[in-house]
Amino acid sequence: MMVVGIVAVCAVLLVLAFLVPRLSRHPERGTQRTLGAGSRAGGKAPGVLGRIFSKPFRSSSKAVGKSGSAGRRARGNMPF
């Protein structure tokens, strides 16, 4: 279920970053802040479990950042 949510957020951010690049940064940062809190909470588990619990949040945060930057980069390559 979380995977579907992250894919949906990435798709929305990609479209938003393409259409209105400046306004897309706030939702992107908010999403990354939320995922960072989940990563920090998961990382408090002892030992190897901490890395295992925080990894999905770290990789999701990275995907959100790449999605937003890809939309802004595509917008920058447009001829108009």
C-alpha positions as CSV (number, residue, x, y, z in Angstrom):
1,M,0.0,0.0,0.0
2,M,2.9,2.4,0.8
3,V,4.4,1.7,-2.6
4,V,1.2,2.7,-4.4
5,G,1.1,5.9,-2.3
6,I,4.7,6.8,-3.1
7,V,4.2,6.2,-6.8
8,A,1.1,8.4,-6.8
9,V,3.0,11.2,-4.9
10,C,5.9,10.9,-7.4
11,A,3.5,11.1,-10.4
12,V,1.7,14.2,-8.9
13,L,5.0,15.9,-8.2
14,L,6.3,15.1,-11.7
15,V,3.3,16.8,-13.3
16,L,3.3,19.7,-10.9
17,A,7.0,20.3,-11.4
18,F,6.4,20.3,-15.2
19,L,3.5,22.7,-15.1
20,V,4.5,25.1,-12.3
21,P,8.2,24.5,-11.4
22,R,8.4,27.1,-8.6
23,L,5.3,26.0,-6.9
24,S,6.3,22.4,-6.9
25,R,9.2,22.8,-4.4
26,H,6.9,23.3,-1.3
27,P,5.0,20.0,-1.7
28,E,8.3,18.2,-2.5
29,R,10.0,19.5,0.6
30,G,6.9,18.7,2.7
31,T,6.9,15.1,1.4
32,Q,10.6,14.7,2.0
33,R,10.2,16.1,5.5
34,T,7.5,13.6,6.3
35,L,9.5,10.7,4.9
36,G,12.6,11.9,6.8
37,A,10.6,11.7,10.0
38,G,9.6,8.2,9.2
39,S,13.2,7.3,8.5
40,R,14.4,8.8,11.7
41,A,11.7,6.9,13.7
42,G,12.6,3.6,12.0
43,G,16.3,4.2,12.5
44,K,15.8,4.2,16.3
45,A,15.3,0.4,16.3
46,P,18.4,-1.4,17.5
47,G,21.1,-2.6,15.2
48,V,20.3,-4.0,11.8
49,L,16.6,-3.5,12.3
50,G,17.1,0.2,12.4
51,R,18.7,0.2,8.9
52,I,16.0,-2.2,7.6
53,F,13.1,-0.1,9.0
54,S,14.5,3.2,7.7
55,K,15.5,2.1,4.2
56,P,12.1,2.3,2.6
57,F,11.7,5.9,3.8
58,R,15.1,6.9,2.5
59,S,14.6,5.4,-0.9
60,S,11.1,6.9,-1.1
61,S,12.5,10.4,-0.3
62,K,15.2,10.0,-3.0
63,A,12.5,9.0,-5.5
64,V,10.4,12.1,-4.6
65,G,13.4,14.3,-5.1
66,K,14.3,12.7,-8.5
67,S,10.7,13.0,-9.7
68,G,10.5,16.7,-8.9
69,S,13.8,17.5,-10.4
70,A,13.0,15.5,-13.6
71,G,9.8,17.5,-14.1
72,R,11.6,20.8,-13.7
73,R,14.4,19.6,-16.0
74,A,11.9,18.5,-18.6
75,R,10.2,21.9,-18.4
76,G,13.6,23.6,-18.9
77,N,14.2,21.7,-22.1
78,M,10.9,22.8,-23.7
79,P,11.4,25.1,-26.7
80,F,8.9,27.7,-25.4
